[in-house]
Amino acid sequence: MSKPDDRLIVALDLPNALMALKLAERLGDSVSFYKIGLGLLTGGGLALADELKQAGKRIFIDLKLFDIGATIERAVDGLAQYELDFLTVHGDPHVVRAAVAGRSERSTKIFAVTILTSLDRSDLDAALIKPGKLADLVTERARLAFDAGADGVIASPNEAALIRALPEASGKLIVTPGIRPHGSDKGDQKRITSPATAIRNGADHIVVGRPIWQASDPEAAVLEILKELQNA
């Protein structure tokens, strides 16, 4: 069994908590950090988070919360009681400030989503997002989120180096989805790279889902990623 490396966060983007738990049990001690997203929330996601936490795993709840400040503060206050490790909100400064207030002195780290890795400039145009290079917008959103109190940001591996270079990024964390090991189908992601490249670009953690749980041998897929991280 390979030694776990918590730079790897395995996304449990499965239809229900039972299937996700079976995968976690299959991966065993080779994985120490799991992501539970919005799609699993109504399928027992919070109960699964608690069960995995009790088993000694680290937990990243990826809900990308967005609402008025008072609602965000109440929601984060409730979620932080689960002693989650990471929680995502949208990177708008008012949302980040409210999340930090709701978290209070508890240990949950607040991560701001910059721009989803499934989007490109044409998607931003369709959403009436201001003109400019996507990388510049991501970097600026990261800077604003750090100023608002975020413990870290979620960004594509392509922008990780730019964010890491920000003075405001000192002491902050960068988590990168959009990771595809060599030979993997990129699926609906548009801004992707390999695990080693993401780490070299400045990411602290990478998130990998489908290349693991869709693999015929998920344990072997994890092992290959861990080997690549060791050589990053």
C-alpha positions in Angstrom: 0.0 0.0 0.0 1.4 3.4 -1.0 1.9 6.1 1.7 -0.7 8.8 1.4 0.2 12.3 0.2 -2.4 14.9 1.3 -1.4 17.0 -1.7 -3.8 14.7 -3.5 -7.5 15.3 -2.9 -9.7 12.6 -4.4 -13.1 14.0 -5.5 -15.9 11.7 -4.5 -18.2 12.8 -7.4 -20.3 9.7 -7.3 -24.1 9.4 -7.3 -24.6 8.6 -3.7 -22.7 8.3 -0.4 -22.8 4.5 -0.4 -20.8 4.3 -3.6 -18.5 7.0 -2.4 -17.8 5.2 0.8 -17.1 2.0 -1.0 -14.5 3.8 -3.1 -12.9 5.3 0.0 -12.8 1.9 1.6 -11.2 0.5 -1.5 -8.5 3.2 -1.6 -7.9 2.7 2.0 -4.7 4.2 3.5 -3.4 5.3 0.1 -5.6 8.4 0.2 -5.9 10.8 3.2 -7.9 13.7 1.7 -11.4 13.6 0.1 -13.6 16.2 -1.6 -17.4 16.0 -1.3 -19.2 18.3 -3.7 -22.7 19.7 -4.3 -23.8 16.7 -6.4 -23.4 14.4 -3.4 -24.8 16.7 -0.8 -28.4 15.5 -1.2 -27.2 11.9 -1.4 -25.8 11.7 2.1 -22.8 13.9 1.6 -22.6 15.5 5.0 -23.1 12.2 6.8 -20.3 10.8 4.6 -18.1 13.7 5.5 -18.6 13.1 9.2 -17.9 9.3 8.8 -14.7 9.9 6.9 -13.6 12.5 9.3 -14.1 10.1 12.2 -12.0 7.6 10.3 -9.1 10.1 10.3 -9.5 11.5 6.8 -9.3 15.2 5.8 -12.4 16.6 4.2 -12.9 19.3 1.6 -16.6 20.3 1.2 -16.9 22.0 -2.2 -20.3 23.8 -2.2 -19.2 27.1 -3.9 -21.6 29.0 -1.7 -23.0 32.3 -3.1 -25.7 34.5 -1.5 -26.2 37.7 0.5 -23.7 38.1 3.3 -26.1 37.2 6.2 -27.1 34.0 4.5 -23.5 33.0 3.8 -22.5 33.7 7.4 -25.3 31.5 8.8 -24.6 28.7 6.4 -20.9 28.7 7.1 -21.5 28.8 10.8 -23.6 25.6 10.5 -21.1 23.8 8.3 -18.1 24.7 10.4 -19.6 22.7 13.2 -18.6 19.6 11.3 -14.9 20.5 11.7 -14.4 20.3 7.9 -10.9 21.1 6.7 -11.7 23.1 3.5 -15.0 24.8 2.4 -15.5 26.7 -0.8 -17.4 29.9 -1.5 -17.5 32.1 -4.6 -14.6 34.6 -4.6 -16.7 37.8 -4.5 -15.2 39.8 -1.6 -18.5 40.2 0.2 -19.1 36.5 0.2 -15.6 35.7 1.4 -15.9 38.2 4.3 -19.2 36.7 5.4 -17.8 33.2 5.2 -14.8 34.2 7.3 -17.2 35.8 9.9 -19.4 32.6 9.9 -16.4 30.4 10.4 -15.2 32.5 13.4 -12.4 30.9 15.3 -13.0 27.3 14.1 -10.5 25.5 12.1 -12.3 25.2 8.7 -10.3 27.0 6.0 -12.3 29.2 3.6 -11.4 28.8 -0.1 -12.5 31.3 -2.7 -13.4 30.0 -6.2 -11.9 32.3 -8.8 -13.2 31.2 -12.2 -14.3 27.6 -12.8 -11.9 25.4 -14.7 -14.7 24.4 -17.1 -15.0 27.9 -18.4 -13.0 29.8 -21.0 -13.2 33.4 -22.4 -16.2 32.7 -24.6 -18.1 31.4 -21.5 -17.2 34.6 -19.7 -18.4 36.7 -22.6 -21.8 34.9 -22.6 -22.1 35.6 -18.8 -21.3 39.3 -19.4 -18.1 39.1 -17.4 -15.8 42.1 -18.1 -13.3 41.9 -21.0 -9.7 40.9 -20.3 -7.5 37.8 -20.4 -8.9 35.0 -18.3 -5.6 34.6 -16.4 -5.6 38.2 -15.5 -9.2 38.0 -14.2 -8.4 34.9 -12.2 -5.3 36.5 -10.6 -7.2 39.7 -9.7 -10.1 37.7 -8.2 -7.6 35.7 -6.1 -5.9 39.0 -4.9 -9.3 40.4 -3.8 -10.3 37.2 -2.1 -7.0 37.1 -0.1 -7.6 40.7 0.9 -11.1 39.7 2.1 -9.6 37.0 4.4 -9.7 33.8 2.3 -7.3 31.2 3.5 -6.8 30.0 -0.1 -8.2 29.9 -3.6 -9.4 27.4 -6.1 -8.0 28.1 -9.6 -6.9 26.2 -12.6 -3.3 24.9 -12.6 -2.6 27.2 -15.5 -3.0 30.2 -13.3 -1.4 28.8 -10.1 2.0 30.3 -10.8 0.6 33.8 -11.4 -1.4 33.6 -8.1 1.6 32.2 -6.2 3.6 35.3 -7.3 1.1 37.7 -5.7 2.4 39.4 -2.5 -1.1 38.7 -1.0 -0.6 35.0 -1.6 2.1 34.7 1.1 1.0 32.1 3.6 -2.1 31.2 1.5 -3.1 27.9 -0.1 -3.9 27.1 -3.8 -6.0 24.1 -4.7 -6.2 23.2 -8.4 -8.9 21.1 -10.0 -8.7 20.4 -13.7 -6.0 17.8 -13.2 -5.6 15.1 -15.7 -2.9 12.5 -15.5 -1.2 11.6 -18.8 -3.6 9.7 -21.0 -6.8 10.8 -19.2 -9.9 12.2 -21.0 -10.2 15.9 -20.1 -14.0 15.6 -20.0 -15.7 18.9 -19.5 -12.6 20.7 -18.2 -11.0 23.3 -20.5 -8.0 24.5 -18.5 -6.1 21.4 -17.4 -2.6 20.1 -16.8 -0.8 17.1 -15.2 -0.4 16.6 -11.4 3.3 17.3 -11.4 2.9 20.5 -13.5 0.3 21.8 -11.1 2.6 21.3 -8.1 5.5 22.9 -9.9 3.3 25.9 -10.8 2.7 26.5 -7.1 -0.4 24.5 -6.2 -0.5 23.1 -2.6 -3.2 20.5 -3.4 -4.6 18.9 -6.6 -8.1 17.6 -7.0 -8.6 14.4 -9.1 -12.0 12.7 -9.5 -13.0 11.0 -12.7 -9.5 9.7 -13.7 -9.6 7.8 -10.4 -13.1 6.6 -9.9 -13.8 5.9 -13.5 -10.6 3.8 -13.8 -10.8 0.1 -14.1 -8.3 0.0 -11.2 -8.7 3.0 -9.0 -5.9 2.0 -6.6 -3.5 1.8 -9.5 -4.6 5.2 -10.8 -3.9 6.7 -7.3 -0.5 5.0 -7.2 0.5 6.6 -10.5 -0.6 10.0 -9.4 1.3 9.6 -6.1 4.4 8.6 -8.0 4.1 11.6 -10.2 3.7 13.9 -7.1 6.9 12.4 -5.5 8.8 13.4 -8.7 7.2 16.8 -9.0 
